[in-house]
Amino acid sequence: MMVLILAVVLIPLLGATINGLFCWFTKRKAHLIAVPAIAIPAICSLVLLGKVLHGEHFDQVLYWWIPLGDLRVPIGFLLDELSAVMITTVSFVATWIHVYSIGYMDHETPRGYAKYFCYLNLFVFFMLTLCLANNFLLMFVGWEGVGLCSYLLIGYWYEKASAANAGMKAFIVNRIGDFGFMVGLFLIYKHLGTLLFSQAFAQAEHLSVGMATLITLLLFTGATGKSAQIPLYVWLPDAMEGPTPVSSLIHAATMVTAGVYMVARTHAFFNMAPLSMEVVASIGVATALMAATMALVNNDLKRILAYSTVSQLGYMFVGVGVGVYAAGIFHLFTHAFFKGLMFLTAGSVMHALHGELNLQKMGGLIRKMPITGWTFVVGALAIAGIPPLAGFWSKDEILAGAFMGGHKVIWAVGTFTAFLTAFYMFRLIFLTFFGEPRERHLYEHAHESPPVMTIPLIVLAVGSALAGLLALAPHGGIAGFLNRTLGEAHGAVHHEGSVVYVLMAVSVAMGVAGVALAYFMYMRRVPDTVALAANFRPIYTLLYNKYYVDEIYFALIVNPVVGGSRHVLWKFVDVVIIDGAVNGTGRLCRLVGSGLRYLQTGYIPDYAWMILVGAVVIYWIGRLF
C-alpha cells in the first residue's frame, strides 16, 4: 500500500522535474513524460480506492521532517475514504486534461510546451500531497504549492499584461486567506501540542467552544481564499487569462476544491463550533447566489463558467456547513466531471474561433462542432440538476440536508440559485451552439477539434452523466462510503423518504423552469432581452459590473495601500532612511578622508607632534579605565 501511495505522490513530481530540468531536450515530446506521470497515479488511485472499499486504511509516518524540541513534524500520509475519493477524482480528471492539452497547446514554442507540462505536473503533485497528508504542516505545503502553481499557470502568457496581473491577483488574494489558515495552525499547535491529524482530532473535544470557533473561523478564512468564497472570490474570474486547460484543472480537480476538502478533513473541529458551521453555510449560499446573478448578464464564455464554479463551490460549503459533509464531497466529485468537461468544451470553441469568447458573436456552432456542442449540453444538464445526470444527485443531497437540518432559508436560496444556474447555463448554450450565426466569418471558419481534444470531452461527458449514480450503490452509496470517515455533524437530520421526494421534485422543477425560460428568451425572443435589460437598467448595470466589488476593493484597500507604500515605504523608508544611510555613509567617509588628508604634510616634526598627542590621549584613556 505504501508503494502505491508513494507512486501517486512522487510520479507527478518526477514528471515535473524531468520536463523542468530537460525542457531543452523534451521540447515537443514533453507530453510523453507528463501524461503517463498523471495516468499512472490515476491507476494507482483506483487500486487504492478498491483497497479502502474493502476496509483497508493507511496512516503512517515515513520520515520525521522537523524534530525541533517539542515540535516534531513528520512527512506522512493518510489514506481513508475521504482521501481515496479525492486522489481518484484529482488524478482521473487531470489525466484527461493533460491529454487535451496536447492538442490545445500545440501552437506553443518547444520550450514553452515543456514548461507548461512541467507546471501542470507540479500542480497535480501539490494537490495530491495536500489530499494525502496526515498532518497540518504537510497539508499546508501542498496548500501553498497549488497557490504557487496557480500563479505560474494563470500568468503563463505573462507577456500579456492582463495575464500577469491576473496571476498576481490570484497570488495576493490567496495570501490573505492563507494568513488566517496559518494563525489557525499556530492555535492548534498551541492548544493541542500536535499537528498530526489523528492526535489533534482525538483531542478536539478538549477545546473550549470559543477556541474551537476561533480556530475553525481562521481555517475557513483560508478556505474562502482557496475556494473563492465571499469576500475573497475576486481572483477566480480573472484566472481565465490562463490557458483553458489550466482553467479546467483549477476549477475541476485542483486548487478551488482544496478549501472544501480542508473543511471536511477538519470536521472534528467544526463539529465543536456550531457558530462556525452557520458561518460556513451562510457564506456558501450567499456566494452561490451572488455568483449566479453575475453570470446572468455576462457574455464571456469562460467567465460565465468561472462564476458557475464560484456558485457551485458555494453549494459544497453549504453541504459541509449544514453538517452533511459527505454530500459536500459528493458534489465536489460530480462537479469535477461536468466542470472539467465544460471548460474543455469552451477551449474547443476558442480553438475553432481563434480565441473568440464573446457569446454575442457566436451561434449555430453545434452544426460545425457536434461533439463539442453535445458534450457541452451534457455538462450543462448535469450542472442544472436534471435527472439522472450527476449534478442532480449531489446537489439535491445538499439541499435536502439543509432543509431537514432546519436551515429553511438556506434551502430556499439554494433552490432559487438552482433555477438561476439552469437559466444562465442554457442561455450560454443557446447563444453559442444554437440559432443562427451572428458573425458569419467566424462561423465559416469554425471546425471540430482534433480527436486528442474530443476524446477527453466524451470521457468526461460519460462521467457527467453517470457519476451521480454512485448515490444508488449498495450500503448507502458514495455518501455511506464517505460517512465512514466523515460522519454527520450533531443536529444533522436523516432524510425522510416522502419529504425528500418532494424536495427533489421542487429542485427538478426549478431546473426545468430555468431551461425553459432560457429557451423562450434566447430562442423564441419572448420577452425581448434588449427591452428587458432597458427596463431593468439599474439592476442590469449592477450585475454587469459585478456589484462593483473590484472597484470597492481598489478604492478602500488597493489604492490606499499602494499610495501609502509609495509615500511611506518608498519616499520615506527607502529613499530617506535606507538610501540616506548608504549615501550618508559614503559622504561621511569622504568628509573624514578630506579632513585627514590635511594632516598628511610630509614634515617629520608634524608627525612627531601627532605621535606625542596620540600617546598622551592613550595614556589618559588608560588612566580613566
DRENVOVO-546545 format. One line per 2 residues: number of its first residue (from 1); their letters; for each residue x, y, z of C-alpha. Coordinates in Angstrom, 3 decimals, padded with zeros to 6 digits. Each point is the difference from the previous one (the first is absolute). Example, Ala and Ser with C-alpha at 12.3 -4.5 7.8 and 13.67 -1.06 7.14 Angstrom:
BEGIN
1) AS) 012.300 -004.500 007.800 | 001.370 003.440 -000.660
This chain:
BEGIN
1) MM) 000.000 000.000 000.000 | 002.842 002.381 000.841
3) VL) 001.587 -000.580 -003.404 | -003.242 000.931 -001.759
5) IL) -000.402 003.158 002.095 | 003.581 001.062 -000.701
7) AV) -000.604 -000.631 -003.700 | -003.100 002.207 000.073
9) VL) 001.924 002.862 001.600 | 003.484 -000.251 -001.485
11) IP) -000.583 -000.921 -003.654 | -001.567 003.409 -000.845
13) LL) 002.964 001.663 001.741 | 002.374 -002.123 -002.072
15) GA) -001.807 001.032 -003.191 | 000.200 003.671 000.978
17) TI) 003.694 -000.339 000.828 | 000.892 -001.656 -003.308
19) NG) -001.881 002.540 -002.111 | 001.280 002.863 002.146
21) LF) 003.681 -000.920 -000.067 | 000.125 -001.404 -003.509
23) CW) -002.453 002.249 -001.855 | 002.739 000.634 -002.551
25) FT) -000.116 -003.722 -000.765 | -003.659 -001.030 000.484
27) KR) -001.438 003.008 -001.873 | -002.915 -001.201 -002.180
29) KA) 000.151 -003.465 001.577 | -000.640 001.298 003.506
31) HL) -003.476 -001.555 000.061 | 001.588 -003.452 -000.317
33) IA) 001.339 000.583 003.512 | -002.831 002.105 001.428
35) VP) -003.054 -002.076 -000.954 | 001.280 -003.340 001.393
37) AI) 001.170 001.904 003.096 | -003.689 000.642 000.775
39) AI) -001.589 -003.074 -001.592 | 002.072 -002.422 002.100
41) PA) -001.025 001.689 003.293 | -003.614 -000.095 -001.233
43) IC) 000.236 -003.783 -000.393 | 001.712 -000.319 003.387
45) SL) -002.737 002.156 001.549 | -002.681 -002.331 -001.327
47) VL) 001.842 -002.975 001.519 | 000.271 001.832 003.322
49) LG) -003.695 000.912 -000.148 | -000.793 -003.688 -000.415
51) KV) 002.087 -000.833 003.067 | -001.782 002.653 002.067
53) LH) -003.355 -001.376 -001.178 | 001.035 -003.271 001.612
55) GE) 000.820 001.696 003.287 | 003.750 000.597 -000.295
57) HF) 001.447 003.283 001.266 | 003.458 001.542 000.169
59) DQ) 001.289 002.600 002.452 | 003.742 -000.128 000.384
61) VL) 002.947 002.291 000.614 | 002.698 -000.510 -002.613
63) YW) 002.561 002.490 001.237 | 000.354 002.450 002.873
65) WI) 000.425 003.198 -001.933 | 000.304 002.611 002.770
67) PL) 001.167 -001.472 003.342 | 000.315 003.304 001.897
69) GD) -000.402 -000.381 003.762 | -003.641 -000.672 000.763
71) LR) -000.928 000.761 -003.617 | 000.319 -003.174 -002.058
73) VP) -001.508 000.197 -003.473 | 000.115 -003.040 -002.256
75) IG) -000.378 -000.712 -003.655 | -002.799 -002.516 000.107
77) FL) -003.064 -000.996 -001.964 | -003.597 -000.807 000.880
79) LD) -002.207 -002.105 -002.238 | -003.629 -000.314 001.013
81) EL) -003.353 000.305 -001.749 | 000.286 003.782 -000.406
83) SA) 003.547 000.101 -001.344 | -000.637 -003.019 -002.251
85) VM) -002.930 001.753 -001.702 | 002.005 003.219 -000.313
87) IT) 003.140 -001.476 -001.563 | -002.054 -002.106 -002.409
89) TV) -002.005 003.032 -001.102 | 003.052 002.250 -000.334
91) SF) 002.188 -002.462 -001.883 | -002.726 -001.311 -002.330
93) VA) -001.290 003.397 -001.115 | 003.539 001.413 -000.185
95) TW) 001.049 -002.856 -002.302 | -002.556 000.975 -002.626
97) IH) 000.849 003.683 000.362 | 003.629 -000.903 -000.720
99) VY) -001.039 -001.974 -003.083 | -002.154 002.896 -001.207
101) SI) 002.920 002.393 000.495 | 002.016 -001.834 -002.657
103) GY) -002.286 001.412 -002.666 | -000.881 003.298 001.652
105) MD) 003.615 001.089 000.669 | 001.329 -001.208 -003.338
107) HE) 000.751 003.570 -001.109 | 002.416 000.649 002.888
109) TP) 003.751 000.295 -000.485 | 001.871 -003.270 000.728
111) RG) 001.401 001.198 003.331 | -003.282 001.670 000.937
113) YA) -001.774 -003.308 -000.706 | 002.337 -001.858 002.383
115) KY) -000.289 002.743 002.628 | -003.797 -000.179 -000.158
117) FC) -000.056 -003.754 000.662 | 002.590 000.425 002.758
119) YL) -002.288 002.465 001.798 | -003.045 -002.209 -000.598
121) NL) 001.692 -003.064 001.534 | 001.227 002.080 002.918
123) FV) -003.539 001.295 000.589 | -001.368 -003.531 000.274
125) FF) 002.904 -001.081 002.239 | -000.762 002.720 002.543
127) ML) -003.741 -000.746 -000.072 | 000.576 -003.711 000.584
129) TL) 002.409 000.840 002.830 | -002.662 002.213 001.567
131) CL) -002.607 -002.768 -000.229 | 002.226 -002.765 001.400
133) AN) 001.794 001.921 002.764 | -000.504 -001.349 003.510
135) NF) 000.941 003.238 001.737 | -000.793 003.686 -000.284
137) LL) 003.473 001.181 -000.981 | 000.349 -002.382 -002.943
139) MF) -003.542 000.944 -001.038 | 001.104 003.636 000.155
141) VG) 002.957 -000.769 -002.279 | -002.423 -001.411 -002.580
143) WE) -002.351 002.928 000.658 | 002.704 002.567 -000.753
145) GV) 001.303 -002.079 -002.893 | -003.296 000.087 -001.878
147) GL) -000.097 003.749 000.628 | 003.445 000.381 -001.554
149) CS) -000.904 -002.151 -003.006 | -003.210 001.941 -000.555
151) YL) 002.089 003.185 -000.143 | 002.376 -001.576 -002.522
153) LI) -002.764 -001.384 -002.213 | -002.498 002.871 000.155
155) GY) 002.836 002.315 -000.982 | 001.465 -002.518 -002.443
157) WY) -000.328 002.473 -002.888 | 001.687 002.673 002.099
159) EK) 000.738 002.147 -003.060 | -003.669 001.022 000.230
161) AS) -000.455 002.577 002.742 | -003.460 -001.377 000.828
163) AA) 001.399 -003.515 000.539 | 002.882 001.230 002.156
165) NA) -002.380 002.112 002.092 | -002.460 -002.894 000.366
167) GM) 002.756 -002.293 001.267 | 001.133 002.634 002.486
169) KA) -003.581 000.607 001.144 | -000.566 -003.711 000.621
171) FI) 003.247 -000.241 001.950 | -000.642 003.052 002.198
173) VN) -003.668 -000.731 000.751 | 000.891 -003.550 000.998
175) RI) 002.744 001.274 002.304 | -002.673 001.897 001.942
177) GD) -001.948 -003.196 000.599 | 003.165 -001.987 000.683
179) FG) 000.925 002.349 002.838 | -003.184 -001.038 001.800
181) FM) 000.766 -003.653 -000.674 | 003.510 000.399 001.480
183) VG) -001.279 001.695 003.151 | -002.500 -002.847 000.366
185) LF) 002.850 -002.525 -000.208 | 001.972 001.901 002.660
187) LI) -003.010 -000.136 002.327 | -000.488 -003.721 -000.648
189) YK) 003.603 -000.690 000.973 | -000.133 002.350 002.997
191) HL) -003.113 -001.587 001.490 | 000.365 -003.629 -001.114
193) GT) 003.783 -000.370 -000.214 | -000.048 -001.885 -003.295
195) LL) -000.521 000.501 -003.710 | -000.782 -003.644 -000.775
197) FS) -003.616 -000.442 -001.091 | -000.581 -003.154 002.034
199) QA) 001.254 001.533 003.250 | -001.554 003.429 -000.544
201) FA) -003.450 -001.352 -000.847 | 000.089 -002.415 002.945
203) QA) 000.590 002.971 002.315 | -002.499 002.334 -001.705
205) EH) -002.559 -000.511 002.759 | 002.425 001.589 002.475
207) LS) -000.298 003.346 -001.788 | -002.425 002.530 001.393
209) VG) -002.847 001.005 -002.297 | 001.464 003.487 -000.311
211) MA) 003.455 -001.236 -000.990 | -001.460 -002.578 -002.400
213) TL) -002.054 002.790 -001.578 | 003.048 002.261 -000.370
215) IT) 002.130 -002.772 -001.513 | -002.677 -001.102 -002.457
217) LL) -000.774 003.550 -001.111 | 003.712 000.534 -000.676
219) LF) 000.176 -003.258 -001.949 | -003.081 001.027 -001.955
221) TG) 001.667 003.325 -000.801 | 002.632 -002.009 -001.833
223) AT) -002.722 -001.963 -001.741 | -001.752 003.169 -001.205
225) GK) 003.183 000.991 -001.799 | 000.851 -003.335 -001.536
227) SA) -003.604 -000.896 -000.863 | -001.038 003.490 -001.131
229) QI) -002.750 000.861 002.468 | -001.196 003.393 001.214
231) PL) 001.975 002.216 000.550 | 003.066 -001.543 -001.692
233) YV) -001.609 -001.324 -003.195 | 001.179 002.869 -002.223
235) WL) 003.117 -001.760 -001.302 | -001.782 -002.926 -001.647
237) PD) -001.801 001.751 -002.905 | 003.270 001.724 -000.947
239) AM) 001.750 -003.377 000.020 | -001.556 -000.571 -003.434
241) EG) 003.040 001.774 -001.466 | 001.946 -003.261 000.182
243) PT) -000.183 -002.804 -002.585 | -003.445 -001.626 000.013
245) PV) 001.239 -003.458 001.130 | 001.505 001.789 003.002
247) SS) -003.410 001.508 000.749 | -001.474 -003.481 -000.225
249) LI) 002.611 -001.420 002.368 | -000.400 002.824 002.527
251) HA) -003.797 -000.094 -000.047 | -000.564 -003.740 -000.238
253) AT) 002.759 -001.950 001.701 | 002.455 002.210 001.876
255) MV) 000.315 003.259 001.908 | -003.603 001.104 000.528
257) TA) -001.092 -003.339 001.446 | 002.797 000.158 002.579
259) GV) -001.997 002.242 002.329 | -003.019 -002.306 000.006
261) YM) 002.251 -002.995 000.631 | 001.758 001.775 002.875
263) VA) -003.284 000.836 001.740 | -001.196 -003.589 -000.440
265) RT) 003.317 -001.373 001.262 | -000.178 002.180 003.132
267) HA) -003.646 -000.877 000.681 | 000.917 -001.063 003.552
269) FF) 000.753 003.645 000.784 | -003.018 001.363 -001.856
271) NM) -002.328 -002.371 001.869 | 001.135 001.772 003.182
273) AP) -000.890 003.439 -001.407 | -003.681 000.403 -000.991
275) LS) 000.491 003.711 -000.704 | 002.756 -000.774 -002.492
277) ME) -002.244 -002.526 -001.722 | -002.670 002.683 -000.387
279) VV) 002.572 002.421 -001.404 | 001.266 -002.578 -002.507
281) AS) -003.509 -000.837 -001.218 | -001.074 003.652 -000.156
283) IG) 003.103 001.138 -001.885 | -000.406 -002.966 -002.329
285) VA) -003.606 000.690 -000.944 | 000.615 003.757 -000.307
287) TA) 002.935 -000.662 -002.326 | -002.046 -002.465 -002.036
289) LM) -002.758 002.560 -000.538 | 002.290 002.976 -000.627
291) AA) 002.148 -001.826 -002.560 | -003.072 -001.355 -001.790
293) TM) -001.466 003.487 -000.380 | 003.274 001.298 -001.459
295) AL) -000.011 -002.807 -002.559 | -003.478 001.008 -001.207
297) VN) 001.165 003.008 -002.029 | 003.590 -000.901 -000.863
299) ND) 000.873 -000.646 -003.635 | 003.473 -001.500 000.465
301) LK) -000.121 -003.777 -000.460 | 002.739 -000.839 002.511
303) RI) -001.019 002.575 002.589 | -003.537 -001.390 000.113
305) LA) 001.517 -003.386 000.774 | 002.226 001.634 002.621
307) YS) -003.002 001.523 001.760 | -001.749 -003.356 -000.179
309) TV) 002.994 -001.548 001.781 | -000.164 002.607 002.759
311) SQ) -003.724 -000.733 000.323 | 000.435 -003.782 000.102
313) LG) 002.762 000.308 002.582 | -002.548 001.903 002.050
315) YM) -002.266 -003.053 -000.141 | 002.865 -002.179 001.240
317) FV) 000.524 002.299 002.973 | -003.728 -000.101 000.699
319) GV) 000.331 -003.781 000.183 | 002.883 -000.013 002.457
321) GV) -001.505 002.968 001.860 | -003.317 -001.714 000.743
323) GV) 001.836 -003.125 001.099 | -000.553 -002.315 -002.976
325) YA) 003.708 -000.189 -000.775 | -000.347 -002.986 -002.306
327) AG) -002.490 001.878 -002.191 | 002.443 002.905 -000.331
329) IF) 002.816 -002.328 -001.071 | -002.380 -001.895 -002.299
331) HL) -000.795 003.279 -001.756 | 003.728 000.720 -000.233
333) FT) 000.390 -003.398 -001.696 | -002.801 000.458 -002.545
335) HA) 000.924 003.645 -000.603 | 003.501 -001.055 -001.033
337) FF) -001.453 -001.871 -002.971 | -002.486 002.498 -001.365
339) KG) 002.070 003.108 000.727 | 003.134 -001.543 -001.468
341) LM) -002.086 -000.949 -003.029 | -001.494 003.451 -000.491
343) FL) 003.320 001.807 000.220 | 001.538 -002.366 -002.520
345) TA) -002.943 000.495 -002.353 | 000.461 003.762 000.420
347) GS) 003.616 -000.501 -001.016 | -001.161 -001.965 -003.026
349) VM) -002.233 002.928 -001.001 | 002.899 002.425 000.439
351) HA) 002.227 -002.294 -002.035 | -002.543 000.062 -002.828
353) LH) -000.682 003.757 000.175 | 003.609 001.200 000.376
355) GE) -000.399 000.931 003.661 | -003.393 001.723 -000.210
357) LN) -001.962 -000.080 003.279 | -002.887 002.431 -000.583
359) LQ) -003.314 -001.884 -000.079 | -001.557 002.772 -002.080
361) KM) 002.302 -000.921 -002.899 | -000.861 -003.696 000.019
363) GG) -003.062 -002.083 -000.840 | -000.755 -003.187 -001.897
365) LI) 003.336 -001.599 000.855 | -001.502 -003.390 000.776
367) RK) -000.334 -000.564 -003.751 | 003.734 000.535 -000.418
369) MP) 001.118 -001.563 003.281 | -002.445 -002.769 000.918
371) IT) 002.232 -001.824 002.500 | 000.923 003.214 001.797
373) GW) -003.589 001.249 -000.038 | -001.756 -003.119 001.218
375) TF) 002.556 -000.788 002.689 | -000.448 003.562 001.272
377) VV) -003.756 -000.613 000.139 | 000.644 -003.081 002.158
379) GA) 002.128 002.066 002.380 | -002.609 002.764 000.129
381) LA) -002.800 -002.469 000.763 | 002.142 -001.420 002.796
383) IA) 000.691 003.370 001.624 | -003.670 000.981 -000.442
385) GI) -000.978 -002.983 002.142 | -002.045 -001.822 -002.638
387) PP) -000.385 -003.709 000.877 | 001.577 -002.448 -000.349
389) LA) 003.202 001.940 -000.667 | 002.689 000.432 002.639
391) GF) -000.794 003.444 001.377 | -003.576 -000.965 000.830
393) WS) 001.031 -002.591 002.584 | 002.687 001.968 001.809
395) KD) -001.699 003.416 000.012 | -003.268 -001.464 001.249
397) EI) 001.838 -001.775 002.831 | 001.288 003.392 001.138
399) LA) -003.353 001.774 -000.286 | -001.802 -002.847 001.749
401) GA) 002.584 000.071 002.789 | -000.549 003.738 000.442
403) FM) -003.793 -000.353 000.099 | -000.055 -002.984 002.342
405) GG) 002.526 001.680 002.287 | -002.329 002.950 000.509
407) HK) 001.856 002.425 -002.275 | -003.104 000.987 -001.955
409) VI) 001.323 003.371 -001.207 | 003.192 -001.591 -001.284
411) WA) -002.069 -002.668 -001.763 | -002.246 002.637 -001.608
413) VG) 002.928 002.111 -001.227 | 001.814 -003.107 -001.229
415) TF) -003.075 -001.180 -001.885 | -000.471 003.402 -001.639
417) TA) 003.685 -000.006 -000.936 | -000.556 -003.357 -001.703
419) FL) -002.583 001.727 -002.205 | 002.491 002.768 -000.847
421) TA) 002.689 -002.586 -000.736 | -002.160 -001.824 -002.520
423) FY) -000.974 003.315 -001.586 | 003.469 001.463 -000.514
425) MF) 001.529 -003.282 -001.146 | -002.636 -000.480 -002.685
427) RL) 000.180 003.673 -000.909 | 003.653 -000.734 -000.761
429) IF) -000.891 -003.116 -001.998 | -002.720 001.624 -002.097
431) LT) 002.177 003.029 -000.786 | 003.046 -002.122 -000.847
433) FF) -001.181 -003.188 -001.650 | -003.543 000.585 -001.243
435) GE) -001.823 002.584 -002.066 | 001.547 001.817 -002.931
437) PR) 003.641 001.142 -000.180 | 000.436 003.639 000.988
439) ER) 003.521 000.317 -001.452 | 000.008 -001.780 -003.344
441) HL) 003.780 000.046 -000.526 | 000.599 -001.650 003.401
443) YE) -002.635 -002.611 -000.732 | 001.431 -000.809 -003.427
445) HA) 003.457 -000.660 001.435 | -001.271 -002.040 002.970
447) HE) 000.952 -003.674 000.083 | -000.071 -002.930 002.378
449) SP) 003.080 -000.518 002.155 | 002.397 -002.910 -000.639
451) PV) -000.557 -003.378 001.718 | 002.648 000.683 002.643
453) MT) -002.319 002.772 001.226 | -003.418 -001.579 -000.628
455) IP) 000.715 -003.392 001.611 | 000.472 001.610 003.454
457) LI) -003.300 001.828 -000.559 | -001.808 -003.283 -000.629
459) VL) 001.578 -001.691 003.032 | -000.910 002.868 002.321
461) AV) -003.497 000.187 -001.500 | -000.519 -003.656 000.919
463) GS) 001.198 000.818 003.520 | -002.347 002.992 000.159
465) AL) -002.893 -002.246 -000.956 | 000.748 -003.003 002.196
467) AG) 002.100 001.102 003.011 | -003.086 000.959 001.992
469) LL) -001.312 -003.545 -000.151 | 002.542 -000.876 002.687
471) AL) -002.626 001.416 002.369 | -002.014 -003.165 -000.702
473) AP) 002.845 -002.427 000.736 | -000.505 -002.547 002.822
475) HG) 000.626 000.902 003.660 | -001.129 003.602 -000.371
477) GI) 001.879 000.756 -003.184 | 002.907 002.409 -000.083
479) AG) -001.462 001.939 002.947 | 000.009 -003.130 002.136
481) FL) 003.572 -000.698 -001.077 | 001.181 003.511 000.902
483) NR) -001.909 -000.005 003.277 | 002.317 -002.720 001.278
485) TL) 002.537 002.807 000.401 | -002.093 003.155 000.096
487) GE) -003.189 -000.934 001.802 | -002.552 002.782 000.436
489) AH) 000.033 003.038 002.240 | -002.052 000.058 003.169
491) GA) -003.477 001.120 -000.954 | 000.135 -001.269 -003.565
493) VH) -003.301 -001.752 -000.669 | -000.409 -003.204 -001.970
495) HE) -002.119 000.377 -003.090 | -003.619 -001.089 000.063
497) GS) -001.050 -001.671 -003.238 | -003.212 001.877 -000.811
499) VV) 001.463 003.429 000.819 | 003.120 -000.701 -002.046
501) YV) -002.091 -000.900 -003.051 | -001.885 003.296 000.283
503) LM) 003.273 001.919 000.317 | 001.392 -001.826 -003.020
505) AV) -003.091 000.858 -002.015 | 000.294 003.685 000.934
507) SV) 003.682 000.047 -000.929 | -000.586 -001.688 -003.357
509) AM) -002.904 002.346 -000.725 | 002.298 002.961 000.631
511) GV) 002.592 -001.415 -002.373 | -002.547 -000.667 -002.728
513) AG) -001.499 003.479 000.482 | 003.438 001.564 -000.409
515) VA) 000.632 -001.912 -003.228 | -003.460 000.894 -001.320
517) LA) 000.396 003.702 000.784 | 003.381 000.084 -001.740
519) YF) -001.543 -001.711 -003.037 | -002.832 002.495 -000.315
521) MY) 002.218 003.035 000.596 | 002.902 -000.935 -002.273
523) MR) -001.571 -002.251 -002.614 | -003.535 001.387 -000.266
525) RV) 000.938 003.538 001.116 | -002.955 000.164 002.379
527) PD) 000.372 002.324 001.813 | 002.472 002.131 -001.918
529) TV) 003.287 -000.045 001.916 | 001.098 003.473 -001.138
531) AL) -003.257 001.580 001.166 | 000.180 -001.963 003.247
533) AA) 003.525 001.274 000.695 | -001.137 003.560 -000.759
535) NF) -002.968 -000.289 002.372 | 002.205 -001.266 002.817
537) RP) 003.050 002.092 -000.847 | 001.163 000.665 003.610
539) IY) -000.100 -003.719 000.867 | 001.608 -000.959 -003.309
541) TL) 002.779 002.558 000.511 | 000.604 -001.187 003.557
543) LY) 000.318 -003.636 -001.089 | 002.036 000.832 -003.111
545) NK) 002.496 001.886 002.184 | 000.151 -002.918 002.466
547) YY) -001.507 002.022 002.858 | 002.999 002.358 -000.317
549) VD) 001.902 -002.209 002.444 | 003.317 000.380 -001.831
551) EI) -000.441 003.769 -000.111 | -000.818 000.087 003.723
553) YF) 003.052 -002.110 000.845 | 002.208 002.266 -002.093
555) AL) -001.430 003.149 001.592 | 000.110 -001.220 003.605
557) IV) 003.002 -002.339 000.034 | 002.205 -000.134 -003.092
559) NP) 000.377 003.705 -000.765 | 000.580 001.050 003.654
561) VV) 002.538 -002.804 000.486 | 001.816 000.774 -003.250
563) GG) -000.124 003.741 000.695 | 001.194 -000.497 003.562
565) SR) 002.766 -002.286 -001.182 | 001.098 002.573 -002.553
567) HV) 000.125 002.877 002.484 | 001.074 -001.804 003.167
569) LW) 001.923 -003.109 -001.024 | 001.610 001.443 -003.105
571) KF) 000.362 003.761 000.424 | 000.747 -000.135 003.751
573) VD) 001.266 -003.458 000.992 | 001.787 -000.848 -003.245
575) VV) 001.176 003.409 -001.195 | 000.497 001.869 003.291
577) II) 001.053 -002.747 002.431 | 001.599 -002.787 -002.048
579) DG) 001.425 002.084 -002.846 | 000.860 002.717 002.519
581) AV) 001.943 -002.477 002.141 | 001.901 -001.421 -002.965
583) NG) 000.714 003.325 -001.679 | 000.595 001.723 003.348
585) TG) 002.633 -002.580 000.929 | 001.797 000.693 -003.254
587) RL) -000.177 003.754 000.496 | 001.222 -000.311 003.609
589) CR) 002.958 -002.131 -001.050 | 000.884 002.495 -002.700
591) LV) -000.300 002.899 002.463 | 002.200 -001.726 002.594
593) GS) 002.488 -000.923 -002.697 | 000.141 003.585 -001.192
595) GL) 000.706 001.197 003.551 | 002.699 -002.577 000.649
597) RY) 001.658 000.848 -003.292 | 001.132 003.356 001.415
599) LQ) 001.911 -001.796 002.725 | 002.224 -001.711 -002.543
601) TG) 002.512 002.881 -000.387 | 003.160 -002.018 -000.601
603) YI) 001.913 001.828 002.804 | 001.607 -002.157 002.714
605) PD) -000.578 002.540 002.810 | -003.741 -000.016 -000.745
607) YA) -000.083 -003.802 000.273 | 001.977 000.165 003.263
609) WM) -002.558 002.376 001.505 | -002.854 -002.321 -001.085
611) IL) 001.777 -002.991 001.602 | 000.438 001.950 003.208
613) VG) -003.640 001.124 000.095 | -001.181 -003.546 -000.751
615) AV) 002.173 -001.427 002.781 | -001.386 002.517 002.505
617) VI) -003.591 -000.829 -001.022 | 000.638 -003.732 000.351
619) YW) 001.640 000.577 003.413 | -002.988 001.893 001.375
621) IG) -002.443 -002.527 -001.431 | 001.948 -002.697 001.819
623) RL) -000.128 001.990 003.243 | -003.748 000.457 -000.294
625) F) -000.838 -003.662 -000.672
